[in-house]
Amino acid sequence: ILPIPSAVATAAGVALFGALKTFFYSLGGILLGTFTAFFIGRKLGSKAVEWMIGEDALKKWQKKIKGKDSLLLTLMFVLPFFPDDVLCFIAGLSSMSTAYFSIMIILSRIFSIATTCFFLNIIPLNTWWGLAVWATIIVVVGVLFIILYKNTDAIQAWVERTFARKQDKKEDKKE
């Protein structure tokens, strides 16, 4: 459901069904929704995405990722601070190849869902040491994001060389 973040639904699932069942239920449902949103953007285009997420959100996120879509979207899918559902639609409109998106989204979703499901049981939020560990994790992830963001151009060039869209390759051969 678009307005409810997947981390919230997953955390509620852990409380109801346990970590392992929730991991598989969440993974299946979130991947289905993710690929649906991506293909709406890819096949139906910006008018359909604009209708679903709103013109302001579409322009805002397209402006933020313009020219650096593969790397920034990958980072945003791994981190819990971004609107994943909106970004799936945006990814469908981006220059990102379907193969890259598929690999990236499966790996990042497995990581983020497993983190939500299992680490909530391992690192409690109701103890001083649990809060300290979570604070450390957040700081480390934030620093890594900043370092990666500063090196976006070099990383993006490598990603584009490695995972270029087949359509782009066909156009290059015609020229």
N, C-alpha and C positions, 0 to 999 in steps of 0.2 A: 504494500500500500504506500503510495508515493510520499505522503507527508510524515510517515513514521520511519525514523532511521532504523536500519537493519540491526545496529548494535543494541538498540532498546528492545526490539522484538526478540533478538537472540538471548539477551540477558533474562528476559521474562521466560523464555523457553527453558533455560537452564533451571530456573526455579521450579517450573512445572514438570519437566520431563527428564531432567538430568543432563549432564554435559554431552555424553556420547550421542544420545538420540537427537538432542537439539542440534548438534553439529551436522548430522546428516540431513535432518529436516530443513534446517536453515540453508545449508549448502545447495540443496536441490531447488528450493523456492527462490533463493536469491539469484542463483545462476539463471534460472528460467526468466525471472524478471529483468535481469541484466541484459541477457541476449535479446529479449523482446524489445527493450528500450533502444539498444544499439541498432537493431535492424529497422526499427521505426525511423530513426534518424538517417540510416544509410539508404533505405529504399523509398521512404515517403518524403524525406527532405525537410528543409528548415520550416516550411509552413506548418507541417504536422507537429514538429517539435515546439514551435512557437505557440501553437494552440494548446499543447499539453503542459508546458512549463511556464509560459508567459514570455512576452517580448523582452521585458527588462532582464529576466534571468538569462535568456538566450544571449542577448548582447553582452551582458556582464561576463559570463563565463567564456564566450568566444573571444572576447578582448583579452582576458587573462591568460588564455592558453595559446593565443595566435603565434604560430611559428615554432612552438615548443610543445606541441600537443602530446606526442608519445611519452616523453619523459615526465612532464608535469602531470598528465593524467595518471600515469603509473604510480607516481608518488602520492597523488591525491586518493587513489583507490586503496593504497596500503594504510594510509593514516585515517584515523576515525573522525577528523575534524571537518570533513568536506561532505557536501550533499551528493553521495554516490549515485542516487537515482537520476538526478539532473545531469550529472557528468556522463552517464551512460548514453543519454540522448545526444549530448554534445560530442561524445566520441564517435557516434554514428555519422555525424556531420564533418568530422575532422579528416585529415589526410592519413590517419592511422589505418594500416591494412587490417583486414579481417583476421588474418592469421596472427598478427602481433596482438591484436585486441584479445583474441580467444585465449592465447597462451598466457598473456599478462593477467587477464581477468580471472582465469581459473586459479593461477598461482596466488594472486593477491587476495582473492576471496577465501581460499583455503587458509591462508595465513591469518587474515583478519577474523574469520569466523572461529578458527581454532583458538586464537588469542582470547577472544571474548568468552568462548565456552569453557576453556580449560584453565586459563590463568585466573579467572575470577574464583575458582575453587582452590587454586594453589597459593595465590597471593591475596589474602583477605583485605578488605577495605576497612575493617573494624578494629585494626590493631595499629599501634604506632609504627611498627616495622613494615607492615603491609603498605601503609600510606607512604613511608619513606621509599620503599621499592618502586611503587607506582610513580612517585614524583621523579625519581631518578630515571625511570624508563621514559617518561614524558620529556624530560630535559635532553636525554641522549637522542631521542627521535627528533626533537626540535633542532638540535645542533646538526644532526645528519641531514635534515631537510635543508637547512641553510647552506651547508657545504655543497650539497648536490645542486641546489638552486644556483649557486654562484658558478658552477661548472656546467650549467645547462647546455650551453652551445656545443661544447666538445662531446658531451654525452649524447645530445640530440643528433649530431652528425653521425656518430657511430650507429645509433638506433636506425636512422634513415637508411644508411648503407646496408645494414643487416636485414631490415624488415620492410623494404620498399614495397608499395602496393603493386600488384601485378599489372594493373592498368597503367601505372606510371612507366613500368618497364616496357610495355607494349608501345606506348607513345614514343619512348626514347628510340626504339628500334625503327619506327616509321620515319623518324627524322633523319 
